[in-house]
Structure formats: C-alpha cells, structure tokens
Amino acid sequence: MKNSSRRDFLKTSAIAGGALAVNNIAANAFQGGNDLIKVGLVGCGGRGTGAVTQNLTADSNCKLVAVGDTFRDRAESVLNGLRRSPNEELRAKVDVPAERVFIGLDAYQRVIEQSDLVILATPPGFRPIHIEAAIRARKHLFTEKPVAVDGPGVRRVLAAFELANTNNRCVVAGTQRRYERFYLDSMQRIHNGDLGTITSARCYWNQGSLWHRTREEGMTDVAWQLRNWLYFTWLSGDHICEQHIHNLDVVNWALGNSHPESAVGLGGRQVRTGPEFGHIFDHFALDYTYPNNVHVTSMCRQIQGCDGNVSEAVVGTRGVWASNSPGITGERAWRYPNVRRQDPDPYQEEHNALYRAIRNGPRINDLKNVAESTLTAIMGRMACYTGKVVTWQQALNSQQSLMPANLTWDTPIPVPPVAMPGTTPLK
C-alpha cells in the first residue's frame, strides 16, 4: 500500500495493530518460578482447539483466561469442548467467563490485554498484525504457521522477531518438525557433515482435496471468505504457503537455516475450478536455487484421486537423507532407531519447549526461521502465478499487500481472478 493509505489503514481499521497497553511484567517474571501463566487464544477453529489443548497440557500452573474469534459459534465450540473434556486437570485450567469471550475483527486486542501467553491460530493473513500486537505488548507467544501471506507481512514479522529479542519474549511457531525427535537427530547428522557437501534437495506435499464451505444466502464477502479461508490468498497465501511451508522449512533447516536466492515454477487450477474453491491453484512445481547453486525441487498438490507424497530428501556428496526412509544411505549410513509413531508428539513437544523456555530459559524465538520459510513459499507462489523468475529480494521487498484496507464486516471483497502465468504481473 502507498504510505498515505497505509497510515489510514493503521488509524481506522478494526483489525489494525493499534497501541495496546503494555503491562508491567518484568522480562523474566516467570523464570525460575511457578507463577500462574494466563493463556489467551486467538482463533478458535480446529487448529486453535488442538493448540490450546496441547498448551494447557504442557504446564502445571497455567490457565486459559480469554478466547477471541470472529465468529461466536467457534469461540463457544472450543470452550464447550474443553469444559466437557474427560481430562479433569484440563477442565480445571479453563477460566473464561462470558466477559472474556471476545468476538469480532478486533477480538485479538482484548485477548492480548488479558494474557501472559498468547496462542495465534487465525487464518494466516491476520498473523503479522496479531504477532506485532502481541510482541509490542510484551507477551510470550505461540503462533501457527505460516506467519504471513505477502512481503509486507513478512517484513512486519521480522521486525517483531527483533523486538521479541529486545523484550526477552519467548516465541514458538507451529513448524512442529523442528520439535520432532527424528528430524532433530537427522539435522544434527546433516549439519555434522554426514552427507558431505549438499548438492540438491527435494520436498513434496501432494495429497487429495481438503474441506470447503459453500456460500450461504445472506453471507457478506468477508463472512464467507473467513469461513472458507483456505481458498483466498489474502487469508491463506494459497496451499503452498499454508501447508507446503512444512516441507520448505525442513529444506531451509537442512541447508543451514538458509533460504533460496530465486525460484521459477509452474502451477495451475485444473480440478478445483468451482466458486467454492475461491481463486487459488490446486498444484505447484518449483525449482528453487539456494546459495552455492544448490537446486531444490518442490511440489505440492491438492487433487483427489492422485498418488500422495509428503516427504523431504537431501542429497550430498557422501549420501542421501530421506524423511520417508527414514535415515541416511551412503558412506555414513544411518537408520533412525526408534519407531517414529511411538516418539513424543511434536505438536505437544513444541508447547513443552515454550514453557521450559519461559520458566527456566534459555529464551527461544522461532520468528526468524518461520518468517523465512513463509517467504520461501510466498516467492514460489509469486513465481508460479506470474511465470517469472522471482528473487528473494523481490519477494521480501514487494509492496503488494494482500490484506484489504480498512477491513470491516461489510467490506466488499470480490473474488480475484485466477492467476494466469505470463499475464499476471509480478508486483
């Protein structure tokens, strides 16, 4: 957005990250102690329900004190589920009276004010605003991935990363493979040189279709698109961002927490063509170029009836690591010794790690890694939408903001045309 319109947006939008009251909790208030940690949930859908359950399970002295969502039925659903849980300890950790159930586009602000630790599980388009607001208010944070849908959003999150460090706040992101024992053991071996010099990599998230919501009579554009958020880039970033980020994050991690220098690819919308699927693609295929001319093949697809593959592999001069083997073949052959399905649940482990860091240190901050993995997906989408080679700097410095300005419940949001490579401009 132009500077003037961005200023207007920040002043008038119901969802803008306005000035929030900063509490007086010291930076190390919880370290070395067992003080009550008040938890707030923003985004009460399926992932929010799972995240808050795992979060409350991770610490003995925490309570859910506030929830917020754009829809009341979602907020009530997550609370009803927690209150009816067969787990008595979990039920005892729910302390959310009616006055701390916040509904609307500005609900996140009220939740942040009530909380010490905030869980963000809204559609990704809102995440930069919410992350910025939580970090400015000096809250600890668990945020789902991806953390943005465009370059301006990524820049906002990278600034929040620096502020979280300054404020001594802990942040964990929902790239749960970074908390999974198999991946942790694998990355240690890769970074120790067991593959030799890395020459290439590949990653996939190919699966069938996901859920969708048809538009009901009387729904505004905003209400329907929020209910059906997977299928609009301003909300999800397309499935390359919302889902394939997991695999791209593994590649960035394996390559020394690096990121690609450029991307070129192709994609389209061949099967999911009805209006209920918004305007996103149903398949992508990319060639990313990383430093030292390392090329990474990336594919993701959501088309029913096709063969599936969710995996990553890294090729080096001494051997190959593959997540679906699982292990290393080559000079330093290694096979993961455990039965992976019997390992600790990584979705739970990421919340365990967050509380350990808050209470005992050292501080943890995932925002930079997840922001760079998010931008890796965004530049891939940009390349496939336009048919152009897109560089890291072009994606990072892009001025194209997908979030509608001055968003309210009644804002008209026509469904954008499906991107056409060779015609859609690179912005």
Sequence and secondary structure as in RCSB ss.txt:
>XXXX:A:sequence
MKNSSRRDFLKTSAIAGGALAVNNIAANAFQGGNDLIKVGLVGCGGRGTGAVTQNLTADSNCKLVAVGDTFRDRA
ESVLNGLRRSPNEELRAKVDVPAERVFIGLDAYQRVIEQSDLVILATPPGFRPIHIEAAIRARKHLFTEKPVAVD
GPGVRRVLAAFELANTNNRCVVAGTQRRYERFYLDSMQRIHNGDLGTITSARCYWNQGSLWHRTREEGMTDVAWQ
LRNWLYFTWLSGDHICEQHIHNLDVVNWALGNSHPESAVGLGGRQVRTGPEFGHIFDHFALDYTYPNNVHVTSMC
RQIQGCDGNVSEAVVGTRGVWASNSPGITGERAWRYPNVRRQDPDPYQEEHNALYRAIRNGPRINDLKNVAESTL
TAIMGRMACYTGKVVTWQQALNSQQSLMPANLTWDTPIPVPPVAMPGTTPLK
>XXXX:A:secstr
  HHHHHHHHHH TTS          TTTTTTS   EEEEEE  SHHHHHHHHHHHHT SSEEEEEEEESSHHHH
HHHHHHHHT S HHHHHTB   GGGEEESTTHHHHHHHH SEEEE S GGGHHHHHHHHHHTT EEEE S   SS
HHHHHHHHHHHHHHHHTT  EEES GGGG HHHHHHHHHHHTTTT SEEEEEEEEEE         TT  HHHHH
HHTGGG HHHH  HHHHTTHHHHHHHHHHTTS   SEEEEEEE SS  SGGGTT  SEEEEEEEEGGGEEEEEEE
EE TTS  EEEEEEEESSEEEETTTTEEEETT EE  S GGGS  HHHHHHHHHHHHHHH    B HHHHHHHHH
HHHHHHHHHHHTS EEHHHHHH     S TT  TT          TTTS   
